């Protein structure tokens, strides 16, 4: 089953994302654009996943995800087969974030929302920080939970595996890589043995992907999606 996807979207929980990135707005924009599968991947937290998945139920497949920042300041998008596993991973990651309080006037608000787009809380700890987990520890922690870790936007000049480490470590079990849409044609040929994903990394509603890239999975559910990616490791 070929499905149009955008697997790297930030909600209003991420301080760098617009406050209009609410569960209903994200789901409805994805539906308007004709997507079949999305993933909400906020920085170092999954606090808005439950609301997004509740809104999307029966309309759109939402993959439980997160964008974690490693101790090397490399961004890695992580996907999980169930919401509960993602939420447990979120609690684990929180224990590895530095105790630095968010300053909304500088970094932006970190809104926790319900399925009605009502604000039910704020994340006080600043989410756009590096954890104390190195990239190998992140991959191991995700794998232990039956998920998949994917180096994010590897072609970018900051917060990427290539910009910060300089190369793709041969002993890192990364069978899937994310390359931005603009660099996909240029760079994907360098990784013929890898599955390449290209996502929007949307922080604003209008940036959510058009129906361009597809993934061929058995059915539109998180477990089949994660199982498909696991086969590439």
N, C-alpha and C positions, 0 to 999 in steps of 0.2 A: 504494500500500500504506500504510494508516494504521497508524502505530506509536505505542505509548505510550512516553513518554520521560522521562528525567531527565538533563539534560545539564550538571549542575553539582554534582559530588560530590567531596569531599575524602577522600583516604586518610590513613593514619597518617604519611605524609611531611609533611603540613602540620602545623606545631607546634600549631595551634589545634584540630586534629581529635583525636578519641579514638583511643587505640591499638588499639581493637577494629576500626578501619576498615582491615581487612586485605583483600588481594585476594579471598580466598575468601568472607569475610563480606560484602563489598560485592556480589559477583556473586550469591551465594545469596540475599541479601535482595532484590535487584532481581528475581530470578526468583520468589521467594515473592510479591512484590507484583504480579507480572504485567506487568513492564515488558519492552519489546522492545529498546530502545536506551538506553544510558547513556553518559556521558562522565565520566571521572575528570579533574578539573581542579585539580590541586594548585597551591599558590602558587609561582610562578616556577621550577618544576621539573617534569620528566616522569619522574623516576627510578623510579616504581612502575608506570608504564604497561605495560611489557613483561610484568610478572607478572600484572597484571589481565587483559590480553588473552589471555595463555596460559590462565588459569583459565576464561575465558569462551568460548573457542573452541568452536564448534559448539552453543553454548547461548544466547548473548546477544551482540548487536552492541555493541561498545565503540568509541566514537569517541576517537581520540587527541586529548587536549586539555591545556590549561593555563590557569590564571588568573594573568595578569601584572598587576603594578602599575606604572603609568606614573609618570613624574617628577612629574606633577600629583597623584599619589596617587589615580588613578582605576583601578578594577579593570576589566579586560577579559578575557573568556573567549575563548580561541582554539581553533579546531578545525582538524585537519589530515587529509589523505586517507590518510596512512600513518604507521605507528609510527616508521619511520626518519626521516621528515621532522620529526615532533614531537621526536624525540630530538636531532636536529641543532639545532633551534630552541632546545631546552633548554640546549644547550651555549652557544649564542649569547647567550641571556638571562643565563646565569651570568657572562659577562664584563662585563655591565652592572649587576650587583648590587654594592653596597658590601661591602667586606671587613670585615664585622662577624660575629664568631663567635656562634653560638647559645648561649644559656644555658638548657639544658633545664629547670632548676628554676624558671625565670621564664616562659619562652615555651612550653615543652613539647618533647617529643622530636620528632625528624625522622627517622623510621624508613624505611629502604630494605628492602623485603621481596621474597622470591622467591615462586614459585607454590605453595609449601607453607606459606606464611605465616611462614617462618623469617626472622629478622632477619639480613640479610647486610651491613648497614652503616648508617651514620648520615650525614646531610648536616650538615656542620659549619658552613657559612655560613648565617646566619640568613635564612630564606626570606621572612618577612613584613616585607619592606622595599620601598621604592620603587626601581625601576631608574632609571637616568639617561636612559631613552628616553622622549620625550614621546609623546602619544597618536598623533600623525601618524606618527612613526617606528615605533611598534608596528604600526599598520595597514599601513604599507608593508612592513615585514619579514614580516608574516604573508602578505600578498598575494603577495609575491615567492616564497614557498614553496608557493603554491597553496592556502593555507588561508583561513579566514574569521575575522575579529575581530568580537566582539560586545560592546558596552558592557554591563557586568554590573549587575544589580539597580539600574537607573537611578533608581528611586523612593526608595532609601534615603538616610538623612541623612548618611552618611559613605561614603567610598571609591566614590562613584558619579559619573557624568558630570554629572548635574544638580546635585548638592550641591557639587561642587568647581569646575566650570566655569560653572555657572548656566544652561546652555542646550546644545542639541545643535548643534554647529557645522555650518552648511549645506554646507561644503566637505569634511566628513568622510564618507568613503564607507561609511557605516554603514546598510546596508539591513535589518539585523536588530538588534533590541534585546531585552534581557532585562528583564522586569518581574516582581517577586515575585508569587506567586499571590494574595496578599491584596489587592494593588493592581491586578491585571490588569484587572478590570472597570471600575475607576475611571479608569485612565490610558490604556488601549490605544486608546481612541477619539481621543486626541490625536495618534496616529501612524498614520493610516489607510493610508499608503503603505509602512509597514514591516511586516515579519514579526515577530510578538511571540512570544518563547519565555518560558515560566515554569517555573522549576526549583526544586529544594529548597535548593541550596547546603548540602547535608548535611555536617555534621561528626560526626554520630552516626548509627549504623545505623538507629535508629527514625525518623529524619527523612527518609530516602530516600522519594521521592515515591510516592504511590499512583497507580494507572493512571487519571489524570484527563486530562492533556493529550496530544494526538496531533500527529504531523507526517506528511504524506503524501509519501512518497518512492518511487522506483522499486523499490528493494530494500534489505534491511537490511545495508548495508555502508558503511564510512566514506567511500569515494569518492562514492557516490551521494548521501549525506547532505551532504557538502561542496559538491558540484555544485549541489544544490538550493538551498542557502543563497547560493551565488555568484550565482545568477540574480536574487537580490533586490537586489544591489548596483547 
